[in-house]
Each structure stands twice: as C-alpha cells, then as structure tokens.
C-alpha cells in the first residue's frame, strides 16, 4: 500500500484506520466499543485546535487602535507606519494593503474617532434636570479624559494639521448643540429662566469640561475636587446660571397654588 513502511506499518503513529483510532499512550480504541463523541473528545485532547483567523475588519480596527496610541505619543511625523504596524501586531504590507498610505490611515483614524465619540441623548421630556444633566456631563467628560493625549497632540499640531484638531472637536460641538436644545425645552416648560443666556452658559460649561479633561493632571487645583464629583459641581453652577432651580421652585409653587 502506498505510503506504508516495508514492515507494513503506517508512517504516522496517529493513523486512523477503518475500525480503530491509535492515540499516543492509549493503544487502539475500537469504534464499536466507544461512542463517537468520546473518540472525538479524546482526539481533540491530543490535537491543538487552530485559532480563529482575524477578519479584515479585525485587522483594520487593530491598526486604527494602534495608530491612535502611537499618534498620541509621537505625533504625526513620529508615528511611522513601522511603529504602527509593530504596535498592531501586523506587518507594513498589511497596513498599506488595508489603508493605502499613511495619510489615508490618519484620515480614517480621525473618522474612526468621530464615529466612536459617545454623544448621549438628553430626554425630550425633562423630569429631573439636575440628574439628567449630571449623567450627561459625566459621560462627555469621561470620553474627553480618555482621549486626553490624543486631544493634546492634535492641538499641538494644529498649525500643520488643522483637520485633526477639528475632528477632535466634532463630538463636543455636537454635544453642545444637543445640550442647547435641551435647555430650550426647559425654558419652554417654565423650568429655566426665560431670559437665561443659554449660548454663553453652554460655551462656559463645554470649555470647563474641555479644560478639565486636558489640563487637570497639570493643574489639579484649578478644577473641582474630588475629580469624581466634578460633573455634579459643574452642573449645579450651570443650573444656577440659567435659573433652573429657581424656575422649578416657581413652577412647583404655581401648581400648589392652583390646587394640583
């Protein structure tokens, strides 16, 4: 028989014959004496199962995540494709096959960052403005802090690569517009001072969060302490600036006078 040794034995010691399975140290297992599932389990015990191969999307995300870390640390010029490929665990050929060029990779990185920026929604029908805004500020501030190094680097290269800095601001800009709409609803419901300067108040809150995220580790005493309570402290000052608390008290008093 082709492939057999001269003595008739098979060159592969783990050869599976028609009726038997030879495993190291276990002798012959006759199929008629063991269930198929038992044989499969024993066979897998001695065989290494091949890991799942990464999909193109897995590789793309790995490269983007690596590019984010390398860019935040080294800037655009220092973030070479070799460094990024090494950080991602791929070779440069794979990087260029996936993105085409370094410029295209960084354009995709900025788009990736914007797409992943969490912009939590505020309710259409406000019930508890302080709680709702505190949860919202907490989420926005956490994302800014998480991307502190990336924001710093992009702003440091703003003269050379302004599009990167603009991308870093897209999420906060959208968040500010959502907050403005929410505050207008509060005014329409009588839950905020109708003469409150919403635009200026929102600008001050967003600037405070941005400064907190980027500079707290450099100037810790310049921001509310402890860090975990900063969102609630920002919101309370913000609400007072727009007369939200006073408006809620007036609204409650008016309902009580009406017998509600």
FENNORJO-V427180 format. One line per field, one symbol per residue. psi: psi as a letter, one per 30 degrees, with the letter a starting at -180 (. if undefined). burial: # if it has 16 or more other ideal C-beta (glycine too) atoms within 10 Angstrom, else .. A space follows every 10 residues. Layout:
psi=???
burial=???
//
This chain:
psi=kkfllegflk fjfgkjaefl jjkkgfakjk effkleeeee eeefefkkkk lkkkleeeee eeeeeeeeee eeefleefil feeeeeefhl leeeeeeefe leeeefeeee eeeeefjkik lkkejkeiee eeeeeeeeee eeeeeegeee eeeeefgeee iffeeeeffe eeeeeeeeee eeeeeeefgg glkfgkieee eeeeeeeeee eeeefefeie fflkkleffe eeeeeeeeee eggeeeeeee eeeeeeffg.
burial=.......... .......... #.#.....#. ........#. .......... ........## .###.##### ##..#...#. #.###.##.# ...##..##. .#..##.### .##...#.#. .#...#..#. .#######.# #.###.##.# ####..#... #..##.#### ##..##.##. .##.###... ###..#.#.. ##..##.### .###.#.... ..##.....# #####..##. #####.##.. ..........
//
